[in-house]
Amino acid sequence: MLNIEKPKAMTAIELVRNGEGENYNYAQDHCFVKLSSRLTNGELCFVEDTLKPGFYLGRHHHKIMTEVFYILEGEVELIFDDQTVVMKPGDTVTVPPIVWHAASCKAGGKMLTIFKNGQFDVYLERLSQMKEEDFADAELMKRVSAEFDIYEE
């Protein structure tokens, strides 16, 4: 079950300009949170991902969360058990819960990822607070991922 924090009710419009939003710059990906799940009671989260050349997200699935990928720039491969879909700017794919998937972007690109019933932004925040040795602890990483509805093989 997701660990949903007490929501901050939206009382006004939420404007996040280009290049703004909480951001997390990782080795393969620079993420900008465009809509925090904290403002939607954990129901919705938007993240703009600038995928660096060689980006690869390993095979995983979610039990509750639905992901919607909208490609803004470049080509992104989404790999499913029975097919690989090459996505180009303007393409959208929706991945429902329980569907195993991975992603690859050889030359770099940009996409908007929408998470329904997930707190991916809070997961990114948690990762940013972890120490290098935490990432080497496979059991800890498995627990943290499961807390945010991310399950790997």
C-alpha positions as CSV (number, residue, x, y, z in Angstrom):
1,M,0.0,0.0,0.0
2,L,1.2,3.5,-0.8
3,N,2.3,5.7,2.1
4,I,0.3,8.8,1.2
5,E,1.1,11.8,3.2
6,K,-1.5,14.3,4.5
7,P,-2.5,16.2,1.4
8,K,-2.1,19.9,0.8
9,A,-5.4,20.9,-0.7
10,M,-5.1,23.0,-3.9
11,T,-6.8,26.3,-3.3
12,A,-5.4,28.1,-6.4
13,I,-4.0,27.3,-9.8
14,E,-0.7,25.6,-9.9
15,L,1.7,27.1,-12.4
16,V,5.1,25.5,-13.1
17,R,7.0,27.2,-15.9
18,N,9.5,25.7,-18.3
19,G,12.7,24.6,-16.4
20,E,10.9,24.9,-13.1
21,G,9.6,22.4,-10.5
22,E,11.4,20.2,-8.0
23,N,14.2,18.6,-9.9
24,Y,16.4,15.6,-9.4
25,N,19.4,15.3,-11.7
26,Y,20.5,11.7,-11.9
27,A,23.2,10.0,-14.0
28,Q,20.7,8.9,-16.7
29,D,17.7,11.3,-16.2
30,H,16.9,14.8,-15.1
31,C,13.4,14.9,-13.7
32,F,11.3,18.0,-13.1
33,V,8.1,17.5,-11.0
34,K,5.4,19.5,-12.8
35,L,2.6,18.4,-10.5
36,S,3.2,16.9,-7.1
37,S,1.1,14.0,-5.8
38,R,1.0,15.9,-2.5
39,L,-1.4,18.4,-4.2
40,T,-3.7,15.6,-5.5
41,N,-4.0,13.3,-2.5
42,G,-1.7,10.9,-4.2
43,E,-4.0,10.5,-7.2
44,L,-1.9,12.2,-9.9
45,C,1.7,13.2,-10.5
46,F,3.4,14.7,-13.6
47,V,7.1,14.4,-14.2
48,E,9.1,15.9,-17.1
49,D,12.0,13.6,-17.8
50,T,15.0,14.7,-19.8
51,L,16.5,11.4,-20.7
52,K,20.3,11.4,-21.1
53,P,22.0,9.4,-23.9
54,G,22.1,5.8,-22.9
55,F,19.1,6.0,-20.6
56,Y,17.8,2.6,-19.4
57,L,15.1,1.9,-16.9
58,G,15.0,-1.8,-15.9
59,R,12.1,-4.1,-16.1
60,H,9.5,-3.5,-13.4
61,H,5.7,-3.3,-12.8
62,H,3.3,-1.6,-10.4
63,K,0.4,-3.2,-8.6
64,I,-1.7,0.0,-8.2
65,M,-0.1,2.8,-10.3
66,T,-0.9,3.5,-14.0
67,E,1.8,5.3,-16.0
68,V,1.2,7.4,-19.1
69,F,4.3,8.2,-21.3
70,Y,4.1,11.2,-23.7
71,I,7.1,11.7,-25.8
72,L,8.3,15.3,-26.3
73,E,11.7,14.8,-28.0
74,G,13.8,12.0,-29.4
75,E,12.9,8.3,-29.6
76,V,12.1,6.1,-26.6
77,E,11.7,2.3,-26.7
78,L,9.2,0.8,-24.2
79,I,9.9,-2.9,-23.8
80,F,7.1,-5.2,-22.8
81,D,7.1,-9.0,-22.5
82,D,5.6,-9.5,-25.9
83,Q,6.6,-6.4,-27.8
84,T,8.8,-3.4,-28.1
85,V,7.3,0.0,-29.0
86,V,9.4,2.7,-30.5
87,M,7.9,6.0,-29.5
88,K,8.5,9.4,-31.2
89,P,7.4,13.0,-30.4
90,G,3.6,13.2,-30.0
91,D,3.2,9.5,-29.2
92,T,1.5,8.3,-26.0
93,V,1.3,4.9,-24.3
94,T,-0.6,4.1,-21.2
95,V,0.7,1.2,-19.1
96,P,-1.8,-0.2,-16.6
97,P,-1.0,-1.9,-13.3
98,I,0.6,-5.3,-13.4
99,V,2.2,-4.9,-16.9
100,W,5.9,-5.5,-16.9
101,H,7.9,-2.8,-18.7
102,A,11.3,-1.3,-19.3
103,A,12.4,1.8,-21.2
104,S,15.5,2.7,-23.2
105,C,16.6,5.9,-24.9
106,K,19.9,5.6,-26.8
107,A,20.4,9.1,-28.1
108,G,18.6,11.1,-25.3
109,G,15.1,12.7,-25.3
110,K,12.4,14.2,-23.3
111,M,9.0,12.8,-22.1
112,L,6.2,13.7,-19.8
113,T,5.3,10.8,-17.5
114,I,1.9,10.9,-15.7
115,F,1.4,8.7,-12.7
116,K,-2.1,7.9,-11.7
117,N,-2.4,6.6,-8.1
118,G,1.3,6.9,-7.5
119,Q,3.7,9.1,-5.6
120,F,6.7,9.0,-8.0
121,D,7.7,12.5,-7.0
122,V,7.9,11.5,-3.3
123,Y,10.0,8.4,-4.4
124,L,12.4,10.7,-6.2
125,E,12.6,12.9,-3.1
126,R,13.4,9.8,-1.0
127,L,16.1,8.7,-3.4
128,S,17.7,12.1,-3.3
129,Q,18.0,11.8,0.5
130,M,19.7,8.4,0.5
131,K,23.4,7.9,0.9
132,E,25.6,6.0,-1.6
133,E,25.8,3.0,0.6
134,D,22.0,2.8,0.8
135,F,21.9,2.2,-3.0
136,A,24.3,-0.7,-2.5
137,D,21.9,-2.4,0.0
138,A,19.6,-4.5,-2.3
139,E,17.1,-5.3,0.5
140,L,16.7,-1.6,1.5
141,M,16.2,-0.6,-2.2
142,K,13.6,-3.4,-2.6
143,R,11.7,-2.1,0.5
144,V,11.8,1.5,-0.6
145,S,10.7,0.6,-4.1
146,A,7.8,-1.5,-2.8
147,E,6.7,1.4,-0.6
148,F,6.2,3.4,-3.8
149,D,4.6,0.5,-5.8
150,I,7.7,-0.3,-7.9
151,Y,8.5,-4.0,-8.2
152,E,11.5,-5.4,-10.0
153,E,12.2,-9.0,-10.9
